[in-house]
Amino acid sequence: MNTSTERNWLSNENFYRLILAALILRILLMPFFGHVDVLSEARRIYFQDEAGIYLLDISRNATSLFQLFFFKIFSVFIDNKDILFAHDDMQHSTAHPGAYFEFVSQPNIFRVLFIIKLPFLVADLVVAWALYQYCQRSNGARQAVIFWLFNPITIFAFYIFGRFESIPVMFCMLSLLAIQKKHLLVAAVLMGLSMNSREIFIFLGPVFVALVCSPSCRDFKWSSRLASVIIIGVATAISLKLFSFTDTSIDAFGREVTSLVSEGRVDYLFKFIVGSYLVFPMAYFAILLFSWNCKSDLNEKSLLACSLTMMAFFLFSSHTAHYTSWLVVFPCIYFAAKPDFLKPLLMLCVTWFVYNLSITDLGVFTSWLASPWSIHLAGLPNFPMLYQASGIVKALDLLTFSRLCRTMYCACMLYMAVQMVVHYLQQSKARTEL
């Protein structure tokens, strides 16, 4: 009975119907939602296109180029681009609520928001395809793809909040697929692109180098391994802005080119401290040692190392709601092999939602999300306001409630991280017995 039900659920017909439903859901969301940051990013891409600039001396060049490619093709369908995106001072192009309200009040705003999100949609679908290929196109792979396509975290990040998070995730997932296919140089290039798509993925660079230098890579030629290390080294230097292809101290917007260190972003990553210990660096260094020292299968080890790196960041660093989309693809891969990953994955989504609802301001879950309608939504009460007005606050104040939600959210990730390690040990034991 169960086998029949499972076979029916995973049939080709149902699988493709669900993919179509996921695509329709995305198309319905794309024109109507977008955080205020959507305008800031659109202004940068518009400026690149108008000025014919392709490298901006920022740590997200790969993301910008990917978006620029689509903008050059589809911007022909956007009327009055100079009114929508132009800004007197491109050194300070970050949008504010007033500018965003003016932006979303334009007559063709729905078409504009849809076009802006096209690269996010393509990257999202490429991740789904790569996930399916990585998991060997099995029944489990279909379940993993469906979860990826319908989980609220990535849908929120890519289509409601409207940021470009799907692009670095795409490059990272394709890099893992290249490692599985034993294309080391291709994997290095893709990982380098991921590192230059979002700053957080810089942490995967040293992990990749440790993997390449480990005994797990002994079957590859030294020339390939050395070339891979050089590629990652160059990608890291570019991402950290240690040097520039444009060879100038002023970026395309007329601002002084600075490094991530001088901008103060490094300290932000290490805020979680217990006593005198920086917890994320401690966990990260342990992952690097594991990647460098362990002799197990390169494919299994690289997946676990990348997964744990991302999990450690979210466990021990502060972040906002849409950032969680960076890690979802990793437990999805394990879900393909371990059906019991479904419950913790679902709980991750639930605790993510409740936690962010408990700390939300009008810029995350209400005010700036509903295009022109957002002006009218600004007067609606948010969750913290409703919680403070309820009787629950007498027993459990809002701060304690939000911390409790954060704790449960982290517990879901910690549980999955432990299960990933257990699965890895089981796979290694099975491989040894064979």
Number of C-alpha atoms within 10 A of each C-alpha: 6 7 8 9 10 11 12 13 15 18 14 12 10 12 18 14 12 16 18 12 14 18 15 11 15 20 16 13 19 24 22 21 25 30 24 27 19 20 24 18 20 23 22 22 23 20 21 21 16 12 10 9 13 17 17 20 26 22 23 20 21 23 23 22 18 16 21 24 14 16 23 14 10 14 16 9 13 16 14 11 14 12 11 23 18 17 16 7 10 15 13 12 19 17 19 12 15 9 15 21 18 12 21 26 16 14 11 16 19 17 15 24 24 21 21 28 25 18 22 25 22 15 21 22 20 19 24 24 17 21 27 22 15 21 21 13 15 15 18 21 25 24 22 27 27 19 20 24 22 17 15 17 23 25 22 19 23 26 28 25 24 25 22 27 22 26 29 27 27 28 27 27 26 24 25 25 22 22 21 19 13 16 15 21 20 17 25 29 18 24 30 30 26 31 31 27 30 21 18 16 23 22 17 25 22 18 23 24 22 20 27 25 19 19 17 20 19 13 8 13 9 13 9 14 20 14 14 23 22 14 20 26 17 15 23 24 16 22 29 21 18 13 15 18 10 13 9 12 12 14 18 21 17 12 12 13 18 16 18 17 12 8 9 10 12 11 10 11 18 16 14 17 12 8 7 6 10 15 19 22 16 11 16 20 14 14 20 20 14 18 28 21 15 14 15 21 16 21 18 17 21 23 20 22 22 23 23 24 24 22 24 22 22 21 21 19 15 12 13 10 19 21 15 19 19 24 21 21 23 20 24 24 23 25 24 26 17 16 12 12 20 18 11 19 19 15 16 21 19 16 20 22 17 17 21 19 19 21 21 17 15 16 15 20 21 21 22 26 23 21 22 21 16 18 17 10 16 14 11 11 11 19 19 17 13 11 16 14 11 10 11 12 15 10 8 14 13 19 13 11 19 19 14 15 22 19 14 18 23 20 17 20 23 18 12 21 20 12 17 22 16 12 17 19 14 12 15 16 12 10 11 9 7 6
